[in-house]
């Protein structure tokens, strides 16, 4: 279980870094990537709760 948690934290750090780089070049694109990431995270969380 700790390995999965570390992978999730690494994925979040990667997404934050990508958004930070994109936000400097194109604020709209950075916001779009962030919104898609949040939506995917919510969907994943809902599916995790549904399987319990």
HELIX and SHEET records of a PDB file:
HELIX    1   1 UNK A    2  UNK A   25  1                                  24    
HELIX    2   2 UNK A   27  UNK A   51  1                                  25    
END                                                                             
